């Protein structure tokens, strides 16, 4: 019974580690959500407005 428990725990830990590594690797490849794109776009517009006013 103890050997079966150790086997199940080891198998579960390896599967968990594999899923975590897969999540970390695919997280950076996912496109930004609409909310994140809007936030970045608004920040870029503010920065470009400030640089235009500094040039005047």
KEMAR-240436 format. One line per field, with one value per atom (N, C-alpha, C): residue number from 1; residue in three letters; atom name; x, y, z. Coordinates in pm, whole numbers, always signed. Each point is the difference from the previous one (the first is absolute). Example, Ala and Ser with C-alpha at 12.3 -4.5 7.8 and 13.67 -1.06 7.14 Angstrom:
! residues 2
nr = c(1  1  1  2  2  2)
rest = c(Ala  Ala  Ala  Ser  Ser  Ser)
atom = c(N  CA  C  N  CA  C)
c1 = c(+1319  -89  +90  -35  +82  -77)
c2 = c(-569  +119  +120  +105  +119  +109)
c3 = c(+780  +0  +0  -72  +6  +73)
//
This chain:
! residues 56
nr = c(1  1  1  2  2  2  3  3  3  4  4  4  5  5  5  6  6  6  7  7  7  8  8  8  9  9  9  10  10  10  11  11  11  12  12  12  13  13  13  14  14  14  15  15  15  16  16  16  17  17  17  18  18  18  19  19  19  20  20  20  21  21  21  22  22  22  23  23  23  24  24  24  25  25  25  26  26  26  27  27  27  28  28  28  29  29  29  30  30  30  31  31  31  32  32  32  33  33  33  34  34  34  35  35  35  36  36  36  37  37  37  38  38  38  39  39  39  40  40  40  41  41  41  42  42  42  43  43  43  44  44  44  45  45  45  46  46  46  47  47  47  48  48  48  49  49  49  50  50  50  51  51  51  52  52  52  53  53  53  54  54  54  55  55  55  56  56  56)
rest = c(Unk  Unk  Unk  Unk  Unk  Unk  Unk  Unk  Unk  Unk  Unk  Unk  Unk  Unk  Unk  Unk  Unk  Unk  Unk  Unk  Unk  Unk  Unk  Unk  Unk  Unk  Unk  Unk  Unk  Unk  Unk  Unk  Unk  Unk  Unk  Unk  Unk  Unk  Unk  Unk  Unk  Unk  Unk  Unk  Unk  Unk  Unk  Unk  Unk  Unk  Unk  Unk  Unk  Unk  Unk  Unk  Unk  Unk  Unk  Unk  Unk  Unk  Unk  Unk  Unk  Unk  Unk  Unk  Unk  Unk  Unk  Unk  Unk  Unk  Unk  Unk  Unk  Unk  Unk  Unk  Unk  Unk  Unk  Unk  Unk  Unk  Unk  Unk  Unk  Unk  Unk  Unk  Unk  Unk  Unk  Unk  Unk  Unk  Unk  Unk  Unk  Unk  Unk  Unk  Unk  Unk  Unk  Unk  Unk  Unk  Unk  Unk  Unk  Unk  Unk  Unk  Unk  Unk  Unk  Unk  Unk  Unk  Unk  Unk  Unk  Unk  Unk  Unk  Unk  Unk  Unk  Unk  Unk  Unk  Unk  Unk  Unk  Unk  Unk  Unk  Unk  Unk  Unk  Unk  Unk  Unk  Unk  Unk  Unk  Unk  Unk  Unk  Unk  Unk  Unk  Unk  Unk  Unk  Unk  Unk  Unk  Unk  Unk  Unk  Unk  Unk  Unk  Unk)
atom = c(N  CA  C  N  CA  C  N  CA  C  N  CA  C  N  CA  C  N  CA  C  N  CA  C  N  CA  C  N  CA  C  N  CA  C  N  CA  C  N  CA  C  N  CA  C  N  CA  C  N  CA  C  N  CA  C  N  CA  C  N  CA  C  N  CA  C  N  CA  C  N  CA  C  N  CA  C  N  CA  C  N  CA  C  N  CA  C  N  CA  C  N  CA  C  N  CA  C  N  CA  C  N  CA  C  N  CA  C  N  CA  C  N  CA  C  N  CA  C  N  CA  C  N  CA  C  N  CA  C  N  CA  C  N  CA  C  N  CA  C  N  CA  C  N  CA  C  N  CA  C  N  CA  C  N  CA  C  N  CA  C  N  CA  C  N  CA  C  N  CA  C  N  CA  C  N  CA  C  N  CA  C  N  CA  C  N  CA  C  N  CA  C  N  CA  C)
c1 = c(+83  -83  +87  +110  +89  +67  +36  +63  -96  -125  -100  -19  -1  -15  +118  +120  +119  -3  -42  -9  -100  -115  -103  +49  +65  +50  +108  +91  +105  -59  -92  -63  -76  -71  -73  +91  +114  +92  +63  +32  +56  -103  -122  -106  -24  -2  -17  +113  +123  +115  -7  -40  -10  -107  -113  -105  +42  +74  +47  +100  +92  +98  -70  -100  -75  -73  -59  -72  +96  +116  +97  +51  +24  +52  -104  -127  -102  -56  +23  -54  +61  +130  +65  -40  -49  -37  -145  -77  -141  -13  -92  -19  -65  +21  -57  -151  -69  -145  -36  -126  -44  +25  -21  +21  +147  +90  +143  +41  -53  +34  -48  -119  -53  +87  +42  +85  +133  +60  +127  -18  -108  -25  -21  -75  -24  +131  +84  +129  +88  -2  +81  -49  -132  -54  +40  -3  +38  +147  +83  +142  +24  -70  +21  -52  -110  -49  +102  +60  +100  +122  +42  +118  -32  -124  -38  -3  -52  -6  +139  +91  +137  +71  -36  +65  -49  -120  -55  +66)
c2 = c(-120  +120  +126  -4  +116  +26  -107  +17  +64  -37  +57  +149  +36  +141  +82  -50  +71  +14  -105  +4  +105  +5  +98  +142  +20  +133  +46  -89  +37  +29  -83  +22  +133  +29  +126  +121  -12  +113  +24  -107  +17  +59  -45  +56  +147  +32  +139  +89  -49  +78  +20  -103  +12  +102  -3  +98  +141  +17  +133  +53  -84  +43  +35  -79  +29  +133  +27  +126  +118  -12  +110  +26  -105  +17  +59  -34  +51  +134  +38  +127  +117  -5  +110  +8  -109  +0  +43  +12  +37  +148  +35  +142  +74  +129  +82  +7  +12  +15  +140  +22  +131  +108  -33  +98  +40  -97  +31  +83  -33  +78  +143  +20  +134  +79  -65  +68  +41  -87  +31  +110  -6  +102  +136  +5  +127  +57  -85  +47  +50  -68  +43  +135  +20  +127  +113  -23  +103  +35  -100  +23  +79  -34  +70  +143  +24  +137  +83  -60  +73  +33  -91  +26  +106  +1  +103  +137  +9  +129  +48  -92  +39  +55  -49  +48  +140  +38  +132  +104)
c3 = c(+0  +0  +0  +75  +5  -133  -72  -132  -99  +7  -89  +28  +127  +38  -50  +17  -47  -152  -69  -146  -46  +64  -37  +30  +112  +34  -98  -34  -96  -137  -44  -129  -2  +107  +8  +1  +69  +3  -136  -73  -134  -96  +9  -85  +34  +129  +41  -48  +11  -48  -151  -73  -145  -39  +69  -31  +36  +109  +39  -102  -44  -100  -131  -37  -123  +12  +116  +20  -8  +65  +0  -141  -76  -136  -94  +17  -91  +46  +124  +50  -75  -31  -68  -147  -59  -141  -23  +106  -17  -34  -89  -32  +117  +2  +107  -15  +111  -5  -47  -30  -48  +105  +126  +106  +9  -12  +5  -121  -118  -119  +14  +59  +18  +96  +109  +96  -62  -77  -63  -103  -76  -102  +64  +109  +68  +55  +54  +53  -114  -113  -114  -52  -5  -47  +93  +131  +96  -19  -19  -19  -128  -107  -127  +10  +75  +19  +76  +103  +78  -85  -84  -83  -106  -52  -96  +65  +122  +67  +39  +26  +34  -123  -118  -123  -37  +42  -36  +78)
//
